[in-house]
Amino acid sequence: MKRIVIYIFILTSSIAIFAQDAKVGIKFSGFIKNDFFMDSRQTVTAREGHFLLWPSAPENDANGNDINARSSVNLLSLQSRLKVAITGPDAFGAKTLGVVEGDFFAQSNDNINLFRMRHAFIKLNWEKAELLTGQYWNPLFVTDCFPGTVSFNTGTPLQSFARNPQIRFTYAMGALKIVAAHLAQRDYTSRGPDGINSSYLRNSSLPDVHLQLQYGSDKIKAGAGAAYKIIVPRLKSTVGENIYQVNEKVAGLSALAYAKITTKPVTIKLEARYGENLADVLAISGFAVKEVLNSTTGQLSYTPLKSMTYWGEIHTNGKVQLGLFAGYTSNLGAKESMSDKSNAVYGLGTNISNLWRISPRLIFNSGKTRLAFELETTTATYGSDFDVNYKASSFSTVTNIRGLIAMYYFF
C-alpha cells in the first residue's frame, strides 16, 4: 500500500511539473466512498459482497435446511476513486484530452484493496467528430442513461456493465450522433471451456463491433444500437489419445434502445436490451454446445443463449433526491435447439430463468458530502431440468433484501 501511495505521489508531482513546462491543463477529481450493507441471505457477488449480482440458489443440507438462507454484513471503502484529466496542445487539428482513472476495487478478491485502472483513454475532438482510443465504458453501458443506484452494481445484471480497450469514433450531425466502436476484452471477458479469459475473443481475430445512433438535447436523450461478437471456444479437441485442431466459433447479436427525460422536478430513464452470449458485460447469458459436427475430430457447433431485459428509473432532482429503480430479465433459451439436453453450457447465471429487482433510494447532498440510503430487493427464479431448447421445467425462487448506507466525499 505504501508503494502505491508513493507511485501516485510521484505520478501527480511529475504531471504537475510537466503541466507548468508545457502549459497543459490538469484536473484531479474523484471521491471517497464508504458502503455499509446487510443482506438477508447469501449472494452471488464480487469483492467480498460489495458488487451484488443476485441471491444464491438454494442449497439444502441432509435435513432439508437451505444453507444459503443466512444473512451477512460488511463495511468497505473499495469504491473510492482518483481521476486525472489532462488537456494539452491541439493535435491533427483536434482538441486533445487524456484521462487516467483508478480505484481500490482491484480485479479479484485475491488483490482486493489494491489500486487498479478503471479508465485510461485519449480523446481527439474536432468540430463534428470525436476519436477515443483506450479503456472506457462498453457502448452497451450508455453514459447518458444508466441507473443512479447507490449500489456499485449500477443495476447489474439488468444494466450492462463492462469497461473495454477500444477504438470509438463518434460523428455529430446536430442533435444526432453516430457511434461506431471496435472492442477488445480485458477485465470483463467471455466465459467458456477454459474459464473466464479474453482468449476466446482474441482467437476469433475479430473485434467486438458496436454501432449506435444517439439523439441528445437538454431534456431528452434517446438512442438505439446493436453489437456483434464472435468468440472461439476451442482451438483443439481430444478424442481418445489423439489431439485434433478444430475450427469452432460462437456468434452473438445484441441490441438496445434507451430514453432519458429530464424535467426540473424529476428524471425518467428507460432501457430495453436483447442479448446473445453477453456474459462479458455481466448479463445472465452464455452459450451451449449445439451438436457434434465431426465424431472423428470432436469438432462441435454452438448456439448462444438469448435473454431480454427491461429496466426503468425515476428520481427527483435537487439536494434531496428520492429515487426508484426497477427491472426484469428473462432467459429466452437457446437460439437453436441442442442435439441433447445434457450438452455443456457456459456463461454467467445460466441456470437462472428470470430475475427482477426493485430498489428505492433516498439521497441527501450537502456541499461535497453525500449521505445515501437504498433498499435493494432482488428475486431470482432458478431453473432445472432444461430441455434441448434450454427451457426449464422445474423452478425454485429465492429473494435477497440488501440494506445499504453510503457516505461520499467528492473532490
ABEGO torsion letter per residue (X at the ends): XAAAAAAAAAAAAAAAAAAAAAGBBBBBBEBBBBBBBBBABBBBBBGGGABBABBBBBBBBAAGBBAABBBBBBBBAAABBBBBBBBBBBBGGBBBBBBBBBBAAEABAAABGBBBBABBBBBBBBAABBBBBEBBBBAABBAABBBABABAAGGOAABBBBBBBBBBBBBBBEABBBBBBBBBBBABBBBBAAEBBAAAAAAAGBBBBBBBBBBBBAABBBBBBBBBBBBBABABBBBEABBBBBBBBBBBBBBBBBBBBBBAABBBBBBBBBBBGAAAAGBBBEBBBABBABAAAGBBBBBBBBBBBBBBBBBBBEABBBBBBBBBBBBAEBABBBABAABBBBEBGAABABBBBBBBBBBBBBEABBBBBBBBBBBBBBBBGBBAAGBBABBBBBBBBBBBBBBBBBX
